[in-house]
Amino acid sequence: MAKKYKTALVTGGAGFIGSHIVDALIKRRIKVYVVDDLSSGRKSNVNPNAHFTKMSILNPQFPKYLKRVSPDIIFHTAAHINLRESIIDPPSDAETNVLGTLKLAHHAGKIGVKKIVFSSTGGAMYSTDARIPTSEKVAPAPISPYGIAKRSGEMYLNFAYHVHGIEYIALRYANVYGPRQHAKSESGVISIFGEKMLQGEPVAISGSGKQTRDFVYVDDVVRANMLAMNKKVIGEFNIGTGKETDINTLFRKMKDITGYQLSPRKLPEPPGEIARSALDARKARAYLGWTPKTRLEEGLQKTIRSFQKK
């Protein structure tokens, strides 16, 4: 078991995954600082017991802020998350996802941060012809700027570990879903479908709908982050269920839960997306003690209930 941490910084802590990590840290009586520029996050997501600052990690004042806060551990979830936009504007994506992570690691090394837990990607990390479910033994071969940027982040954190001694764990998420996910974000097909179905609006499926994804519930992802905090290991770990669900099947499951009546519209398949994705998370089970606990049907029901309340 690793050392106990008293203070944590969560970058992007007003966002979907980040805000749930903040809640989990608060429950563990850890003092939590949050930085978020609110470009996609929401202030209302932030736990009132956390110390919130509206700021981008690219802000020239961020190094001073980091030195003043001087956290023991950083959960780095801040990112430009739209894969399709990364294809349209790779330089903008790289500025946040590559340069932002590099600057964070660089300045964290200067002030003696003990550990960084990085929200990486598994769905966009491996090649299109990789064996399914895909393990970390498969060499990274991202084809989208988003995946390339996340791999760069992992490599810079490995550099910081060897140069500054900052321990790091990169969690390569499958497709995360759950309460607080932004329906306006392209990455959250479940939140997009859910909100449109509840409002009786048309739902669109890109391509044939036979493309598969590995959907992992946000509570399971948060638990992976908490385990990563307390384990004395270094490196990259897949966080997924290992199960493929195609988009047509997902549509039918959500249609049954919501009572949605319309048929889906079809859109052209966008470039840069892989046809199949599922992650082998046996390494996370072996080294972190993590396994997914939430079945897709259960997670969908919880997520849709949260949208109904909202």
Secondary structure, 3 states (H helix, E strand, C coil): CCCCCCEEEEECCCCHHHHHHHHHHHHCCCEEEEEECCCCCCHHHCCCCCEEEECCCCCCCHHHHHHHHCCCEEEECCCCCCHHHHHHCHHHHHHHHHHHHHHHHHHHHHHCCCEEEEEEECCCCCCCCCCCCECCCCCCCCCCHHHHHHHHHHHHHHHHHHHHCCEEEEEEECEEECCCCCCCCCCCHHHHHHHHHHCCCCCEEECCCCCEECEEEHHHHHHHHHHHHHCCCCEEEEECCCCCEEHHHHHHHHHHHHCCCCCCEEECCCCCCCCCCCECCHHHHHHCCCCCCCCHHHHHHHHHHHHHHC
